[in-house]
Every structure is written in structure tokens, then in C-alpha cells.
Amino acid sequence: MSTFAASHLSPSYPDRAAWGTATKLRAWQQEAFDLYFRREPRDFMTVATPGAGKTTYALRIASELIAQGVIRAITIVTPTEHLKRQWADAAGKVGIAIDPEFKNSQGTTSRDYIGVAVTYAQVAMHPALHRARTEARKTLVIFDEVHHAGDAKSWGDGIREAFEPATRRLHLTGTPFRSDDSPIPFVEYADDAEGFKRSVSDYSYGYGPALADGVVRPVIFLAYSGEMKWRTRAGDEIAATLGTPLTKDQLSQAWRAALDPKGDWIRQVMQAADRRLTEVRRGVPDAGGLVIATDHEAARAYARHLRNITGEGATVVLSDDPGASKKIKQFAASQDRWLVAVRMVSEGVDIPRLCVGVYATSTSTPLFFAQAVGRFVRARKRGETASVFLPSVPTLMGLANEMEVERDHVLNKRPPEDGLDDSLLDDANRKKDNPDVLGDELPFETMEATATFDRVLFDGGEFGTGAEVGSAEEEDFLGLPGLLEPDQVASLLRKRQADQQAAKRRAPKPAEPVLSPHEQLAELRKELNGLVGAWNHRTGQPHGVIHSELRRACGGPPIAQATGEQVKERIDKIRHWATQRSR
């Protein structure tokens, strides 16, 4: 027998009572646990919404398999170094000793441990080593956020080689969906109605059922638009309104301007988020907030803004900080208000007291968005609500409204027409040291960036209309209590909106200014030109072509010679086009 194998055959196992039986499982965890042991599968994939308690469920299965003698070792594979330690801490609380510091160069670990926690990248670097460890003892492999096993071909190949001999494999994910062609090892695929191969889960527990069960918090999304103005590298000055129809390039640049720490947009949104956090803390005294930044430079700048806003320092976690895990644990155990982190902190980091978030990153993949929002939904007691502040960007609005939609990993799927697929996954989760570059003209100089409260999204509904930051309308929504059941959130949002609309109807209307015929015609021409500009952004047709088509449809001379009635007719026509196109 090899020295390697001999050194791992005789660990000291605790008795059965020590293996986590004291923790009562939630209903979904017990149901999935019972299903697992009815089937006794070699591979089992569990999809459960972030915050539902996948770690507790997996460790309960591990403890039972150890107690039954089915396995004698555990390997936990995670996406990040921090999650290795998080798993080891959780396992230790139920009597399972896991080594989170295991290195490939070691080859073996102390006999004090029943297993190790490693990263997907670590396995890919030396799959033969991990295969030898797997073959040496009957091993359970737990894949945390298993969709990462398909991040790169080398990762998938390494995972397959290392863990093919495993006695049992348990696959866990809260966000299994990808739209690339990288198959995830050991995951079953079946043909769907469209002829694509779709991943098959053995047990699924989505956000909707979890919300109904009180396992996760309801999430209120507060969207902010605003006026942006920037100067390109070529010296051109461009202005745009976030939240209105924009071309892809304009949207990217306006979004970038909004997140620029030098502009007022992000500062105003963080002020609003801090006011919301103050309100939440009335019912949840230790509630904390998280700003998810795109890169290190922005994270540090946002922390400076928060110090000016709150008078308190914010905890900053950067991807290259060797003390990142320690900082996260200290923040989780404290009552400090704000944590600022690059976007890598979005996945798997367990800080249950996070109740308020600011989505200050330009990443818009469905996978990353779900991971990010997952940081705020973990419920500790019924009634806690989560609030996420984000730019009024169509992609993010759609993702916020689709919180309850289930997605699977689909192979050979055509990218959607709008191009908003998961192809940016690798970029979304890699280490970020430098600012993103969006558009050919960047880097650019942000000249103005001011925020406007746009709307609230909850449970697929939209509440509120554009209002000035700091207005009574905005404060109504920021002042929602921090302890509400989901149905109470919806009822209160509807009531706030109804009260605002009633107040507007009661308010005296300002006297209409009397315009001269020349001014009236100028206003009509301005309105028409604005609609033509919006139609240009929507269709790509040149302004001149649009005006010519309007003349052909309505008759009359060029706009410079057209009467007011003729201009009104063209306004009605282009609005009709827009209505027909949106159907």
C-alpha cells in the first residue's frame, strides 16, 4: 500500500451523535434530504435559491453518509478562497473537520481532518493529485456553485479527471444557468422542446417558494435615472438621460458616467441608500449595507463618499487583499453600517445581516445579477425586507422583474437577439484590478451626472414615477418599514403610490403660460424633433429619412414651412409608429 493511501485510511471519526443531527432542517431541506436517501444516487444536483440554506443541507447529507459508512472522506470544491474557509467553519459547527488551507504541494493533510476544501482552479492545476486522494478513500465530493465547473475547458476536464472515481457527488447551485457550450461534468442533460440540451436537477427550490415559506426576504428594487454628460477622448461633449431609449453605446457610456465616483449620481444614490438603511435599522438594529463596485479604484472612492455621508468608515474588501476573508467575517459579526467590495464578493459570501445594497457595477449578466441579489435575501426571521438600489437600465430592470424565473444550463443555445447572454461570465467573476473600458471612445471625462428617483420594482410590479432626489415621493418609498411580510410590502407600496397620485390631483395646477404663435410653433417643432431623435435611437434611421417619411405619410412642406397643425399631425403619426412597434 502506498504511503499516500496509508496516511489517510485511519482518521478518528466522531460518533454518530456529533454529526449535525441537532440542527433541525427546513421543510425544503428535509424534503430534498429524504429524496436523496430514497434514491441513493451517485450524482445528485440540488438547485436552491441563494440564501435558502444549501450548506446546512449538504453537510447534513455528508454527516449521514459518514455515519452509515458509505463514505470515509469529503472534498468540498468552491469558486473562491473565502468560500473554502466559510465551508470549513460551517462544517466545524456540526462536528465535521475540514481543512480549508490544503495546498496541492502538500499532497496530504492532517489526520485530524475528515476532508479538505479546495477551489475549482486548484483542482484544475493538479487533477491527478486529487484523483489519487479520491481513490484512496470512499469520498463524497460536494461541488459548491457547480456551474463554475464549466467556466473553462481546462476546469471541466480537471474536475472530470479528479472526481470520476468518487463514491458520491453532490452538486449545489443557486444559479445553474449559463448559455455557453461548456458542459458541466457529471451533470445530466436532456433535450428540451426546442431541441437544446438542458441541465436536469434532482431537486429544485426557487425564489418564489422560498419567499412564500419565509426562507428568504422580499427584495425591493429602487431604480434611479438621471442626466449624464461626458466628454469623449475625441473632445466631443455628449449628453444623455439614463432611463430613456438610448443606443447600446450611449447606454454603456451613460451607465459608466453614472457610476463614476467623480459624478454626483453615485453619491446621491448612496445617500438615499444610507437613508433607507437608517429606516431598516429601526426594526433590524444590526442591518448592514453592501456597495458592489466594478473595480478597486471605484471601491476606494465609494468608501470615501460613505465616510462623508455617514461620518463612519466603511469596510473595503479588495480581491487581492490577503486579509479579505478576515475583514468579511469581522464585518459580518459587527454592527458597522457599510461594506464596499469589488464584484467578486457577490457569490456565496454569507453575511445574513446585509439588508441594503447598491448595485454599482456595469456587469449585467443574469448569473451575476442573481448572485449579487442573493447576498441580501438570506432571512433570519420573518418580516425582514431587503432593498437594492440600481441604475435605471433596461437590462437590470428586466432581471429585477424576473427574480422568480427558473433558468437552467443550456448547451448550444443561440444567443438572444439583444445580446444579453451569459457570455461575460468569466469577466464577471474574475479578479478586478482596473476600471472596465466600455465603448471605443473611453476613457472619457464625466462632466455631469445627477440622479433622479425613477421607480420601485417589487414582485413584478412597478411603483412611483420620476421625482427629484430628496423629494417627498422618494422619501415615501425610502421610509418603508424594514420589517414587512411580502404581502404587506405590496400593499404598502400600492398605498404609497395611490396617496402620491391623489396628492397630485388635489394640488392646484399652475397657470399655463400664454405663448405667442411663434413660440407655440417653436415648441411643436421642438417636440417633433425630440420624437424623431428617439425614433432614430430606436431604429437607426437617419433624422432626414424619418422627416421625409413623415412628410410622405402626412403631406405638407418641410418642417421649416409647415403650419402648427401640420406639425401636430406628424407628431401624432410618429407616436402611432412607436405604439405599433411596441406591440
C-alpha positions in Angstrom: 0.0 0.0 0.0 1.3 3.5 -0.9 2.4 5.9 1.8 -0.2 8.3 0.5 -3.1 5.8 0.9 -1.9 4.5 4.3 -1.8 8.0 5.8 -5.5 8.5 5.0 -7.1 5.3 6.0 -7.4 5.7 9.7 -8.9 9.1 10.7 -10.5 9.3 14.1 -14.3 9.7 13.4 -16.6 11.2 16.0 -19.6 9.2 17.0 -22.9 9.5 15.1 -24.5 12.0 17.6 -21.8 14.5 16.7 -22.7 14.7 13.0 -25.0 17.6 12.9 -28.3 16.0 14.0 -29.0 18.8 16.4 -29.8 21.2 13.6 -33.5 21.0 12.5 -33.8 21.1 8.8 -36.1 23.5 7.0 -39.0 21.8 5.1 -37.3 22.0 1.7 -34.0 20.7 3.2 -35.8 17.8 4.8 -37.7 17.0 1.6 -34.5 17.1 -0.5 -32.6 15.1 2.1 -35.3 12.4 2.2 -35.4 12.2 -1.6 -31.6 11.8 -1.7 -31.7 8.8 0.6 -34.6 7.2 -1.2 -32.6 7.2 -4.4 -29.1 6.6 -3.0 -27.6 8.2 -6.2 -24.0 8.6 -7.1 -24.8 12.1 -8.5 -27.4 14.4 -7.2 -28.0 18.0 -8.2 -29.8 20.4 -5.9 -30.8 23.9 -7.2 -31.8 26.2 -4.4 -32.2 30.0 -4.4 -29.3 31.9 -2.8 -29.9 32.2 0.9 -32.1 29.1 1.2 -29.5 27.1 3.2 -27.7 24.8 0.7 -24.6 24.5 3.0 -26.6 23.1 6.0 -28.4 20.7 3.7 -25.2 19.4 2.2 -23.5 19.0 5.5 -26.4 17.0 6.9 -26.2 14.6 3.9 -22.4 14.3 4.5 -22.9 13.5 8.1 -25.4 10.8 7.4 -23.3 9.2 4.7 -20.3 9.2 7.1 -22.5 7.7 9.9 -23.7 5.0 7.5 -20.2 4.1 6.5 -21.0 4.9 2.8 -18.1 7.4 2.7 -14.9 8.0 4.7 -13.7 11.3 3.3 -15.1 14.6 2.0 -13.8 17.0 -0.7 -15.6 20.4 -1.0 -14.9 22.3 -4.2 -15.7 26.1 -4.2 -15.3 29.0 -6.6 -13.2 31.2 -4.2 -10.7 31.0 -1.3 -13.1 32.8 1.0 -15.7 30.1 0.5 -13.3 27.4 1.4 -13.0 28.9 4.9 -16.7 29.6 5.1 -17.5 25.9 4.4 -14.9 24.8 6.9 -16.3 27.0 9.6 -19.9 25.7 8.9 -18.7 22.1 8.9 -16.8 22.5 12.1 -20.0 23.7 13.9 -21.6 20.3 13.2 -18.6 18.2 14.0 -17.1 17.8 10.5 -13.4 18.7 10.4 -12.5 20.2 7.1 -9.1 21.6 6.2 -9.5 24.9 4.2 -5.8 25.5 3.9 -4.9 22.4 2.0 -2.4 23.1 -0.8 -1.6 20.9 -3.9 2.1 21.0 -2.8 1.2 19.2 0.4 -0.4 16.1 -1.1 -1.8 15.0 2.2 -3.5 16.7 5.2 -3.6 16.1 8.9 -5.4 13.0 10.2 -7.4 15.5 12.4 -9.4 16.3 9.2 -12.1 14.2 7.5 -11.7 16.2 4.3 -10.5 19.3 2.5 -11.9 22.4 0.9 -10.3 23.3 -2.5 -11.1 25.7 -5.4 -12.1 24.7 -8.9 -8.9 26.4 -10.1 -6.8 24.4 -7.6 -8.2 21.1 -8.8 -7.6 22.1 -12.5 -3.9 22.8 -11.7 -3.3 19.2 -10.5 -6.2 16.9 -11.2 -4.0 13.7 -10.9 -3.3 14.6 -7.2 -6.9 15.0 -6.4 -7.8 11.8 -8.3 -5.3 9.9 -6.1 -6.8 11.4 -3.0 -10.3 10.4 -4.2 -9.3 6.9 -5.0 -7.5 6.4 -1.6 -10.8 6.5 0.4 -14.5 6.3 -0.3 -15.1 10.0 -1.0 -18.1 12.4 -1.1 -17.4 15.4 -3.4 -19.5 18.5 -2.8 -19.5 20.9 -5.7 -20.5 24.4 -4.4 -21.9 26.6 -7.2 -21.3 23.8 -9.7 -21.8 26.0 -12.7 -18.2 27.1 -12.2 -17.1 23.7 -13.2 -17.8 24.8 -16.8 -16.0 28.2 -16.6 -13.2 26.9 -18.8 -12.5 23.7 -20.7 -9.4 23.0 -18.5 -11.5 23.4 -15.4 -14.2 21.0 -16.6 -11.6 18.5 -17.8 -9.7 18.7 -14.5 -12.9 18.2 -12.4 -13.9 15.2 -14.5 -10.4 13.6 -14.2 -10.1 14.3 -10.5 -13.5 13.1 -9.3 -14.6 10.5 -11.7 -13.7 7.8 -9.1 -15.7 9.5 -6.3 -18.2 7.3 -4.4 -20.8 10.1 -4.2 -21.0 13.6 -5.8 -23.4 16.3 -4.6 -23.9 19.2 -6.9 -25.2 22.5 -5.4 -26.1 25.8 -7.1 -28.4 28.7 -6.7 -27.8 29.9 -10.3 -27.2 27.0 -12.6 -27.9 28.9 -15.9 -25.2 29.5 -18.5 -25.6 30.0 -22.2 -22.2 28.9 -23.4 -21.2 25.5 -24.8 -19.1 24.3 -21.8 -20.8 21.2 -20.3 -20.6 20.8 -16.6 -19.0 17.5 -15.6 -21.3 14.8 -14.0 -24.4 17.0 -14.7 -27.3 15.2 -16.6 -28.7 16.9 -19.7 -31.9 16.2 -21.5 -33.3 17.5 -24.8 -36.0 20.2 -24.4 -38.9 21.1 -26.7 -36.6 23.3 -28.8 -34.0 20.6 -29.3 -31.4 22.1 -26.9 -29.8 20.1 -24.1 -30.9 21.4 -20.8 -29.4 20.6 -17.4 -31.6 18.4 -15.2 -31.8 19.0 -11.5 -32.9 16.3 -9.0 -34.4 18.8 -6.6 -35.2 22.5 -7.2 -36.3 25.2 -4.7 -36.8 28.6 -6.3 -37.0 32.1 -5.0 -40.8 32.2 -5.2 -41.4 29.1 -3.0 -38.6 30.3 -0.7 -40.3 33.7 -0.3 -43.7 32.1 0.4 -42.1 29.9 3.1 -40.3 32.9 4.7 -36.9 31.3 4.0 -35.7 34.4 2.1 -36.5 38.1 2.3 -38.7 40.0 -0.1 -36.5 42.3 -2.3 -37.5 45.9 -3.1 -35.6 47.4 -6.1 -35.2 51.1 -6.1 -34.2 52.4 -9.6 -32.6 55.8 -10.3 -32.3 57.5 -13.6 -30.7 60.9 -14.2 -28.9 63.3 -16.5 -25.4 62.4 -17.7 -22.9 64.5 -19.6 -19.4 63.4 -20.6 -16.6 64.4 -22.9 -15.1 61.7 -25.2 -11.4 61.2 -25.9 -12.0 63.0 -29.2 -13.2 66.1 -27.3 -16.9 65.7 -28.2 -19.4 66.5 -25.4 -22.4 64.1 -25.2 -25.4 64.3 -23.0 -28.0 61.5 -22.3 -30.7 60.7 -19.9 -30.4 57.3 -18.2 -33.7 55.5 -18.2 -34.7 56.8 -21.7 -34.3 54.9 -25.0 -30.6 55.0 -25.9 -28.3 53.2 -28.4 -26.1 50.5 -27.0 -23.0 52.7 -27.0 -24.9 55.7 -25.4 -26.3 53.4 -22.7 -22.9 52.0 -21.9 -21.3 55.4 -21.6 -24.2 56.9 -19.7 -24.1 54.0 -17.3 -20.4 54.4 -16.9 -20.8 58.1 -16.2 -23.5 57.3 -13.5 -21.0 55.0 -11.7 -18.1 57.4 -12.0 -17.1 58.4 -8.4 -16.4 61.9 -9.6 -20.1 62.5 -10.6 -23.0 63.3 -8.3 -25.2 60.3 -9.4 -23.5 57.6 -7.3 -23.1 60.0 -4.3 -26.8 60.9 -4.4 -27.8 57.2 -4.7 -25.6 56.2 -1.8 -27.1 59.0 0.3 -30.6 57.6 -0.5 -29.4 54.0 0.3 -28.0 55.2 3.6 -31.3 56.9 4.5 -33.0 53.6 3.6 -30.5 51.7 5.8 -31.3 54.0 8.7 -35.0 53.2 8.3 -34.4 49.5 8.1 -32.3 49.6 11.3 -35.3 50.8 13.3 -36.6 47.3 13.0 -33.4 45.4 12.3 -30.8 47.1 14.5 -27.7 45.3 13.1 -28.8 45.7 9.4 -25.8 46.4 7.1 -25.3 47.6 3.6 -23.1 46.5 0.7 -21.9 48.5 -2.3 -20.8 46.2 -5.1 -18.2 48.1 -7.1 -16.7 47.3 -10.5 -13.0 47.8 -9.6 -10.6 48.6 -6.8 -10.3 52.3 -7.6 -14.1 52.8 -7.6 -14.4 50.8 -4.4 -12.0 53.0 -2.5 -13.7 56.2 -3.9 -17.1 54.9 -2.9 -15.8 54.3 0.7 -14.7 57.9 0.9 -18.2 59.0 -0.2 -19.7 56.9 2.5 -17.4 58.4 5.2 -18.6 61.8 4.1 -22.2 60.7 4.1 -22.3 58.8 7.4 -19.3 60.1 9.4 -18.2 56.5 9.7 -15.6 54.5 7.9 -16.7 51.7 5.6 -15.1 48.3 5.4 -13.4 47.8 2.0 -12.7 44.3 0.6 -10.5 44.0 -2.4 -9.8 40.9 -4.4 -6.1 41.0 -3.9 -6.3 41.6 -0.2 -4.9 38.6 1.7 -7.0 39.7 4.7 -10.2 39.8 2.7 -11.8 36.8 4.5 -10.9 38.1 7.9 -12.5 41.5 7.0 -15.7 39.9 5.8 -16.0 37.8 9.0 -15.4 40.9 11.2 -18.0 42.9 9.3 -20.5 40.0 9.5 -20.1 39.9 13.3 -20.2 43.7 13.8 -22.9 46.3 13.6 -21.0 48.5 11.2 -23.1 50.2 8.5 -21.3 49.7 5.2 -19.2 47.2 3.3 -17.7 48.1 -0.1 -16.3 45.3 -2.3 -15.4 44.6 -5.8 -17.9 42.4 -7.6 -16.2 39.1 -6.7 -17.8 39.3 -3.2 -21.2 38.8 -4.8 -21.2 35.0 -4.8 -21.5 32.8 -1.8 -20.4 35.3 0.8 -22.6 34.8 3.8 -23.4 38.0 5.7 -27.0 37.5 6.8 -27.4 41.0 8.2 -27.0 42.6 4.8 -30.3 44.3 4.1 -29.5 47.2 1.8 -27.4 47.0 -1.4 -26.1 49.4 -4.1 -25.5 47.7 -7.4 -22.7 50.0 -8.6 -21.2 47.7 -11.3 -21.5 47.6 -15.1 -21.9 43.8 -15.1 -25.3 42.8 -16.3 -25.3 39.0 -16.9 -28.3 37.2 -15.4 -26.0 34.9 -13.5 -24.0 37.7 -11.8 -27.2 39.7 -11.0 -28.8 36.7 -9.3 -25.6 36.1 -7.3 -25.4 39.7 -6.3 -29.0 40.0 -5.2 -28.5 36.7 -3.4 -26.3 38.5 -0.8 -29.3 40.3 0.5 -32.1 37.8 0.6 -31.0 35.4 3.4 -33.7 35.6 6.1 -33.0 35.3 9.8 -36.6 35.9 10.9 -39.9 36.6 9.2 -40.6 40.1 8.1 -37.1 41.3 7.3 -37.0 43.1 3.9 -34.1 43.7 1.5 -33.6 46.9 -0.6 -31.3 47.0 -3.6 -30.5 50.4 -5.4 -29.6 50.2 -9.0 -29.3 52.3 -12.2 -32.5 52.5 -14.3 -31.1 50.4 -17.1 -33.4 48.2 -19.2 -31.3 45.0 -18.7 -31.3 45.4 -14.9 -35.0 46.3 -14.8 -35.8 43.1 -16.7 -33.6 41.0 -14.4 -35.2 42.6 -11.3 -38.7 41.7 -12.6 -37.6 38.1 -13.4 -36.4 37.2 -9.9 -38.7 34.2 -9.7 -37.9 32.8 -13.2 -36.0 29.5 -13.2 -33.1 29.1 -15.6 -31.1 26.0 -16.5 -27.8 25.4 -18.1 -28.5 25.1 -21.8 -26.0 23.8 -24.3 -25.7 25.0 -27.9 -28.3 27.8 -27.2 -28.4 30.6 -29.7 -27.6 34.0 -28.1 -30.7 36.2 -27.6 -31.3 39.0 -30.1 -30.5 41.7 -27.6 -27.1 40.1 -27.0 -27.7 40.0 -23.2 -26.5 36.4 -22.6 -24.1 35.0 -20.1 -21.0 35.2 -22.3 -19.4 37.7 -19.9 -19.5 35.2 -17.0 -15.7 34.8 -16.9 -15.2 38.5 -16.9 -17.9 39.0 -14.3 -16.3 36.8 -11.7 -12.6 37.3 -12.4 -10.3 39.5 -10.2 -10.8 43.1 -11.0 -7.9 45.5 -10.5 -8.6 48.1 -13.3 -11.6 50.0 -14.5 -13.7 48.5 -17.2 -13.5 50.0 -20.6 -16.8 50.5 -22.3 -17.1 51.7 -25.9 -14.5 52.9 -28.3 -14.3 56.4 -27.0 -13.4 55.5 -23.5 -11.8 56.5 -21.3 -13.8 59.7 -21.1 -14.3 62.5 -18.7 -17.6 62.7 -16.8 -18.8 66.3 -16.8 -22.2 65.9 -15.1 -24.0 63.0 -13.5 -27.1 63.7 -11.4 -29.6 61.2 -10.1 -33.4 61.2 -10.3 -35.6 58.8 -8.4 -37.3 56.7 -11.1 -39.4 53.8 -9.6 -39.7 50.9 -7.3 -39.9 47.4 -8.5 -41.4 44.6 -6.4 -42.9 41.2 -7.3 -43.1 42.1 -11.0 -44.9 45.4 -10.4 -43.6 49.0 -10.7 -44.4 51.8 -8.4 -43.6 55.5 -8.4 -42.6 57.9 -11.2 -39.6 60.1 -11.8 -39.0 62.6 -9.0 -36.2 64.7 -7.7 -33.8 63.2 -5.3 -34.9 64.2 -1.8 -38.5 64.8 -2.8 -41.4 63.7 -0.8 -42.2 60.9 -3.3 -38.7 59.4 -2.9 -38.8 59.7 0.8 -42.2 57.9 0.9 -40.5 54.8 -0.6 -37.2 55.1 1.4 -39.3 55.3 4.6 -40.9 51.9 4.1 -40.5 49.9 7.4 -37.7 47.3 7.5 -40.0 44.6 8.9 -42.7 43.6 6.5 -44.1 40.4 5.1 -44.2 40.1 1.3 -47.9 40.8 1.0 -47.5 43.8 3.4 -44.8 45.2 1.1 -47.0 45.1 -1.9 -50.0 46.6 0.0 -47.9 49.4 1.4 -46.3 50.2 -2.0 -49.7 50.4 -3.6 -51.0 52.6 -0.9 -47.9 55.0 -1.1 -48.4 55.3 -4.8 -52.1 55.9 -4.5 -51.5 58.6 -1.9 -49.0 60.3 -4.2 -51.3 60.3 -7.2 -54.2 61.6 -5.0 -52.0 64.4 -3.7 -51.0 65.4 -7.3 -54.7 65.5 -8.3 -55.5 67.7 -5.3 -52.6 70.1 -6.0 -53.6 73.3 -7.8 -52.4 73.3 -11.3 -50.0 76.1 -12.2 -51.3 78.7 -14.7 -50.4 77.8 -18.3 -48.1 80.5 -19.7 -49.5 82.3 -22.7 -47.3 81.7 -25.7 -47.2 83.7 -28.8 -48.0 81.9 -32.2 -44.2 82.0 -32.9 -43.4 80.3 -29.5 -46.2 77.8 -29.9 -44.8 76.7 -33.3 -41.3 76.6 -31.9 -42.5 74.3 -29.1 -44.2 72.0 -31.5 -41.1 71.8 -33.7 -39.0 71.0 -30.7 -41.4 68.2 -29.6 -41.3 66.7 -33.1 -37.5 66.9 -33.3 -37.3 65.2 -29.9 -39.6 62.3 -31.1 -37.6 62.0 -34.3 -34.4 61.7 -32.2 -35.9 59.0 -30.1 -37.1 57.1 -33.2 -33.5 57.4 -34.6 -32.1 55.8 -31.4 -34.7 53.1 -31.7 -34.5 52.2 -35.4 -31.1 53.6 -36.5 -32.8 55.6 -39.3 -31.2 59.0 -40.1 -33.2 62.0 -38.9 -33.6 63.3 -42.5 -35.1 59.9 -43.6 -37.6 60.0 -40.7 -38.7 63.5 -41.6 -39.2 62.6 -45.2 -41.3 59.5 -44.3 -43.4 61.7 -42.1 -44.0 64.2 -44.9 -44.9 61.4 -47.3 -47.4 60.0 -44.7 -48.9 63.3 -43.7 -48.3 65.6 -46.6 -47.2 69.2 -46.4 -44.0 71.1 -46.9 -40.7 70.7 -45.0 -40.8 71.4 -41.2 -39.4 74.9 -41.6 -42.5 75.9 -43.7 -45.1 73.6 -42.0 -48.0 75.0 -40.1 -48.7 74.2 -36.5 -51.5 71.8 -37.5 -49.2 70.0 -39.9 -46.5 69.6 -37.3 -49.1 68.2 -34.8 -50.2 65.7 -37.4 -46.6 64.5 -37.8 -46.3 64.3 -34.0 -49.4 62.1 -33.9 -48.0 59.9 -36.7 -44.6 59.2 -35.1 -46.3 58.4 -31.8 -48.6 55.9 -33.7 -45.5 54.3 -35.1 -44.0 53.9 -31.7 -47.2 52.4 -30.3 -47.4 49.9 -33.2 -43.7 48.9 -32.9 -44.0 48.2 -29.1 -46.8 45.7 -29.6 
